[in-house]
Every structure is written in C-alpha cells, then in structure tokens.
Amino acid sequence: MFAQRIANFLNEQGHQVWIDYQNLDLDEPLEPQLALAIGAADVFLFISSPHAYSSRWVQLELCLAKACHKSIQVVHVPFECCYFVLKIHKTTEFLISNMLPNNSLRAD
C-alpha cells in the first residue's frame, strides 16, 4: 500500500506516524478519535486519489485539520484504489516534499 510505504519511510526517519485505517477503534465513535489524533499532530499529510475529495470522511478530516491550524501537505496519486490520511507527530514541523527522496516511494 502506498500510504504504508510513506509511513514506513517516515518512521525510519524518526517520525511517529498515525494512520487512520490502522489506528481507529471501530467499536468507538470515529469522529472524536480523528479529532484527537489530528489535534496532536504536527503535520497532516493527505494522500489524495482522484475521488478522495468526494468522501465524507476525507472532508471531515480536512476540516478538522484546518480548524486545528495544522500544516496540510497533499500528495496526489494518479490511481483510484484508495486514499489515506497520515498524521505525523514530531516536535518540529517539516515539509513532506523535503523528506521524500526521488523515486523512493513511487505510486506504481
């Protein structure tokens, strides 16, 4: 999975990564969990497929990130298989474009 490859790379660089599909407790209400994770993050990385913006959940997460005044970094992928949101925790903010080496996380 593309999101997992990015998470693995960021973890190897010393960043703590929270991925919504891995960390949500489906037996509990989702919105409070998302708000807590986004609020605790230093950077909000949105991995976007062509149809991601039509998702109610993606809209909610983007609104939460904006409301929390988070740095939102968007990675556009050309395929439709999925979209994920990573919340990256670190004491200093960084730009994801400066973290990813060329061709190390190709989306194909």
C-alpha positions as CSV (number, residue, x, y, z in Angstrom):
1,M,0.0,0.0,0.0
2,F,1.3,3.4,-1.0
3,A,0.4,5.1,2.4
4,Q,2.2,2.3,4.3
5,R,5.3,2.8,2.2
6,I,5.3,6.5,3.1
7,A,4.6,5.7,6.8
8,N,7.5,3.2,6.8
9,F,9.9,5.7,5.3
10,L,8.9,8.5,7.8
11,N,9.2,6.0,10.7
12,E,12.7,5.2,9.5
13,Q,13.5,8.9,9.6
14,G,12.4,9.1,13.3
15,H,8.9,10.4,12.8
16,Q,5.9,9.0,14.7
17,V,3.1,8.3,12.2
18,W,-0.6,7.8,12.9
19,I,-2.6,6.3,10.0
20,D,-6.4,6.4,10.3
21,Y,-7.1,3.0,8.9
22,Q,-4.6,1.4,11.3
23,N,-5.4,3.2,14.5
24,L,-9.1,3.8,14.7
25,D,-11.1,1.7,17.2
26,L,-14.2,0.7,15.1
27,D,-16.1,-0.1,18.3
28,E,-15.9,3.6,19.4
29,P,-17.2,6.7,17.7
30,L,-14.8,7.7,14.9
31,E,-15.0,11.5,14.9
32,P,-13.6,12.0,18.4
33,Q,-10.7,9.7,17.7
34,L,-9.9,11.6,14.5
35,A,-10.2,14.9,16.2
36,L,-7.8,13.8,19.0
37,A,-5.2,12.4,16.5
38,I,-5.3,15.4,14.2
39,G,-5.1,17.8,17.2
40,A,-2.0,16.0,18.4
41,A,-0.3,16.0,15.1
42,D,2.4,18.5,13.9
43,V,1.7,17.8,10.2
44,F,-1.3,16.5,8.4
45,L,-0.4,14.5,5.3
46,F,-3.2,13.9,2.9
47,I,-2.6,11.2,0.3
48,S,-5.2,12.0,-2.3
49,S,-6.6,9.9,-5.2
50,P,-8.8,11.4,-7.9
51,H,-12.1,10.7,-6.0
52,A,-10.8,11.3,-2.4
53,Y,-12.5,14.7,-2.0
54,S,-15.9,13.2,-2.5
55,S,-15.5,11.1,0.7
56,R,-17.4,12.4,3.7
57,W,-14.6,11.2,6.0
58,V,-11.9,12.9,4.0
59,Q,-13.9,16.1,4.1
60,L,-14.3,15.7,7.9
61,E,-10.6,15.1,8.4
62,L,-9.6,18.0,6.2
63,C,-12.0,20.3,8.1
64,L,-10.6,19.1,11.5
65,A,-7.0,19.8,10.3
66,K,-7.9,23.3,9.1
67,A,-9.8,24.0,12.4
68,C,-6.7,22.9,14.3
69,H,-4.5,25.2,12.1
70,K,-2.4,22.2,11.0
71,S,0.1,22.3,8.2
72,I,-1.6,20.3,5.5
73,Q,0.6,18.6,3.0
74,V,-1.0,16.9,0.0
75,V,0.4,14.1,-2.1
76,H,-1.6,13.4,-5.2
77,V,-1.6,9.9,-6.6
78,P,-3.0,9.1,-10.1
79,F,-4.8,5.9,-9.2
80,E,-8.2,5.4,-7.7
81,C,-7.6,2.5,-5.4
82,C,-7.7,4.4,-2.1
83,Y,-6.9,7.4,-0.1
84,F,-5.5,7.7,3.4
85,V,-4.6,10.4,5.8
86,L,-1.4,10.3,7.9
87,K,-1.0,12.4,11.0
88,I,2.7,12.9,11.6
89,H,3.9,13.7,15.1
90,K,7.3,15.3,15.7
91,T,8.5,18.2,17.8
92,T,9.5,20.3,14.7
93,E,7.4,20.8,11.6
94,F,8.7,19.8,8.2
95,L,7.6,19.8,4.6
96,I,6.9,16.4,3.3
97,S,8.4,17.3,-0.1
98,N,11.8,17.8,1.5
99,M,11.6,14.4,3.2
100,L,10.8,12.1,0.3
101,P,13.7,11.1,-1.9
102,N,13.1,11.0,-5.6
103,N,11.6,7.6,-6.8
104,S,11.8,6.0,-3.3
105,L,8.0,5.9,-2.9
106,R,6.8,5.6,-6.5
107,A,3.0,5.2,-6.6
108,D,3.0,2.4,-9.2
